[in-house]
Amino acid sequence: MLELIDLSKNFGEIRAVDSVSLKIREGEMLGLVGPNGSGKSTLLKLMLGITRPTSGRVLMDGKELTERGWKELRKRIGYMPERVVFYDNLTGKETVALFARIKGGDPTRAEDLLKSVGLAHAAGRKVGGYSKGMRQRLNLAQALSNDPDLLVLDEPSSGLDPVGTKEFYAIIDGVRARKKLTVVLSSHILAEIEDRIDRVAVMKNGSLKAVGSLEELYTSLKLPLKVTLSVNGAGKEMAALLQNAGAMDVVIHGSRLVADVPRADKLKILSTLMERQDGFHDLSIREPNLEEVFFGVH
Amino acid sequence: MVFTDAMWAIARKELSDKLKSRWVIVIAVGFAFFTLVIAYFGGATSGVAGFRNMEATVASLTSLVTYFIPILALTLGGGIIADEHDKGTLEIYLASPISPAEFITGKFLGLAIALSLAMVAGLGISGLALLIGSGMKAFASYLVFMLNSAVLGFIFLSVSFLVSVLFRERARVIAFTVFLWLFFSVLYDLGLIGLLIITKGAVGNDVFSIFLTLNPVDVYRVINFLSIGELKVFLGLVSVDLPAYMKTPVLAAVSLAWVGVPLFMSYRLFKKRYLA
């Protein structure tokens, strides 16, 4: 759908984005992760044409974007900036209708949109009386006001509590269930997005360090599985057994033994453990998570 | 230029804000009050109170307007970009299909309409009172005065947009706005008087006329004086004869240029600063 080719952006001497190439596939949910200052927001702005690249190109459906092309692209994009307060003196409905008009959407759908984000009860209330969570929902409603094909979300759960976050992503899922929607979202809260995204792009110091599905990244980064045993006795014998079978970083905490197991050795180690079932009374195996991908890349 | 739906949506929002906040009503009432006071008591220094002829009233009101309208228009538009930036809504506009020209024009239209409504209502109320008090004679002068006052408002609104793009911090916007008001409404003419004194009047009418066109307040003043048949420009106690080509159509064109040029510059600078 959208392809970024060798994009770079300098602000004076600071290279905020450094030669990033990235393809955004139609219908996917792509997570853009990285620490603060890694260039995520700048990359999103380059994607939206809000800021011009120092070098590189942005292609839409294979074609380089002209000024007219950018205008056409923006009709298909919904953007949810990280920090937006909106206008205190407008109601929720007026706010969504305003941005719908500006983006070529249907302002009469404002109430339906507010209902879909759980703000039907506050549609007629001035935004000045909205809570932080309500403003985030309003932000999502305005981003959806032109029925976009591509939704760009910059730290969308910022300021939301866990319940609000869960509801927020449920709304996104609801929209994706109704139509083919491509979502690019940036976040530094890894645990929140790892179960939701199809692919992840990891940024550091303006560069793209890794991109792919979580399984692809686990494999390419050779991230180990975490095996935890509740051992019978001191556990030294089980520790030695696991190390001989290929486990790494074996640590004993009281009656708990934790070891990193290479993915390739998973079945071998399980088989070894089954031969010594008297040595432990409980077992858990955890797949790597996005946080480990993040630190593995960094 | 085509006026698009998006542009009108932005204009309507700005106008609606000013109507809801009662800014329009407050300014209209203020205008009406001050213009009626000036019109009635303008001759008090001569021991006369009451509505005078239209020419004398327009001359008195011109002085009031040259102080009031510039600061009003400068403060109206000075924070327009900073506000959107602070609220975070500017990025939503920039990521939308509207062009910078539509954005700037929409904002300007909305505020210009709000300013016009306030001025027409305020000055119109006074005009009706003057019509009753002074009669129909020279009412055309008052209409020219109203239209010219509106254009003066648009000029300084346009300048305020340039200020709003130049400075992102509100404190700097306020400081520069006050400076501009002082410069155009007070200091510039003092400078011209000083020039005449220093050169002992050696500055020719042509050169002096050019200097006048460089200050929109002076252009406004000259148009009003021409409308009441005055062929001299009064700057304090000094009067200067105008050259023959300084006619209303020429000065009107200069006024419109004063509206267009700062607005165009603000559009170009906005593109450079916010879309670079």
Interface residues (C-beta under 8 A of the other chain):
Chain A: K45 L48 G49 I50 T51 R52 K71 E72 R74 K75 I77 Y79 P81 E82 R83 V84 V85 F86 Y87 N89 L90 L98 F99 R101 I102 K103 G104 Q142 V152
Chain B: D5 A6 A9 I10 K13 D17 K20 S21 D86 K87 G88 T89 E91 I92 Y93 L94 A95 S96 P97 I98 S99 L275 A276
